Amino acid sequence: MRENWRSKVSVLAAASALALSAATATPALADDAPETPLEVQMPTDVKIVEGTAPEPGTDVPFPVYETETTASADAMASAKAAPPSGTCLGATAAYGSNGCFQHNGDIVWAGDTKKDGMSAAVGVYTDYGRAEEVCVNKLGVNTWATCNKDYRETGNVRLRILRYDGDTGKFYQPEAWSGWIPVDGKY
């Protein structure tokens, strides 16, 4: 009888621990507004690359939501969402930011989805030791920016999606990570 009671208590304790870890380790979803942005410490040698608006008529990875914007009309016209291209891998989102990797051309896409005074940022890590770089979209809300890179075709990249405050040069959570993405696009 006593052994049966211990088994029940053990199962209950394990279930409680699992529920607590799930509640505290769950990343913020793309639409969850943070109570207060938490600063993320980045390496001092991280290279920040300002993204550019894609050419007019370029298919972007997926549409961003329609809301007010502070970007110029020219930037908006060339960076507005178009039908999905289906060529972007590792699509990842966190509050206010979307990102993915286009293997044909080694293009990093950064989409800004929130009007909060910050920019979308997509950090790129490799599995072969290349220095980390961050593609920042300063074009405004509801836009996409691209950073054209050249990665080793036999390597993999991993994306880290965050927010960036250009006035302070600091990065903020919530953040999200993609899995490893083959540079050649062949899983």
N, C-alpha and C positions, 0 to 999 in steps of 0.2 A: 504494500500500500504506500509506504514511504517512498519507494523508488518511483512509483507512478506519479506521485506529487512532484518529485524532483524533475522528472522528465517534462512535466507540464510547465513548471517554472522556468526551466532551461529554454524551452521553445518560446515561451512568452518573452523572456529576456532577449533572446536572439531576434525575435520579430521587432521588438521595441528598438533595439540597436540599429537594425536595418532601416527602419522607418526614419529614425533620427539622422542617420548618415545620408539617406536619400533627400531629406528635407534640407540639410545643410550643404550638400555637395552639388545640388542641382544648379546648372548654369542658368543665367537669365535668358529668357527668350527674346526674340528680336523686338517684340512690341512691349516688353515689360519696362516701364520707366524706373530708373534707379532712384532711390530716396536721395542719395547724395553720391556724386561720382567719386569713385575711389581711384587714386592715382596708381598707375602701374610703373614700376621701375624698369626702365629699358637700359641696355648696355650703353655706356657713354659713347662708344664708337659706332652706334647704329646709324646707318645712312638713311636720311629722309629724302624721298624722291617725290616731287610734286607731280601728280597725275595730270594728263591733258585730256581734253574733251575728244571723244572719238570722232572720226570723220562723219559728216552728215550722211545719213542713210545706212550707217553701220548698225548691224543687229547687236543689241546689248544682251547680256546673259538672261535677265528677267526684268520685268517692269518694276519700277519703284512707284510708290503711291502718289497720287496727285494731291498736293497741298500747296500752300503759299511758298514762295521762294525768294531768296535774296540775290540769286545769281543774275548776271546780265542776260538780256534777251538772246544775244548771239550764243553764249555758252549754253543756255537752255535749249535753243533750237538744235544744236548739234549733239547735246548730251541727253536729250529726252529719251525715254524708254521706247523701244520698238519691239516687234515680235521676238520671242526667244530664239536664239541662234542654235542652241543645243550643242555648242562646241565648248562650253565652259565646264570645267571639272571642279569638284570640291566645293560646290556652292555652300557657303557658311554665312550665318547671320547672327548678329548680336544687336542690342538696342541701338538703333540709329545707323547701323552699318551693315552692308552686305559685301561679300567678296567672293571671287572665284578665279580660277586659272585656266586660260585658254592655251592648250598645248600647241596648237598650230600657230606659231609666232611667239610663243613664250610671253604672253600678255597677262598681266595682273589687272583685274578689274576691281574697282572700289566704288560702291554705291552708297550715297548718303540719303537716309530716309527720314531724318528728324531735323526740324528747325529748332536747334538748341544752341546755336553759336559755335558749335564744334564741327569738326570734319570727320568723315569716314577715314579709317586707316586700316590698311591690310599689310601686316608684317609677313615676310616670306623667309622661311628657314629651309635649308637644304640638308640632305643626309650625307653630303660630302665635304662639309666644312666651309662653304662660302660664307662670307660675312652677311649678317642679317641686314635686310633692307626693308623699309616701310614705304608703301605707296599711299600717298595722302590725296584725298579728293577735296580740293578747296573751291570747287565750282558751285557749291550750295546744295540745298535740299532738293531731292528728286532728280539728281543727276548721277551720271556715271563718269568716272575718269579712268584712264588706262595708263599703265606704266609698262613700256616695252622693254623686256629684259632678254638675256641670252643665257640659259642654263644648260648644264651638261645633259645631253640627251639620255645618258645612262643613269641619271640621278633621279631623285624624288624631291618634291617641295611640299611644305606644309604651311598652311595659312593661319594667321592669328588676326582675328577681326576685333578692332577696338575703336574708340573715339579719340580724337586729337584736338587739342586746343592750341591753335597757331599763335595766340598772344603770349602764352606761357611756355610753349614748346613741350608740353607734357601730354602723356597718354593716360586714358582713363578706362576703367571697367564700366559696365560689364563687358566681358570679352568671350570669344568663342574660338575654338580651334577646329580646323579641318583634319581629316586623316592625311596620310601620306599620299601624294598624287604623283604618278609617274610623269616625268617631263615629256616623254614621247607619247603620252596618252594611252599607252597599251598596258592595261591591267593584267 
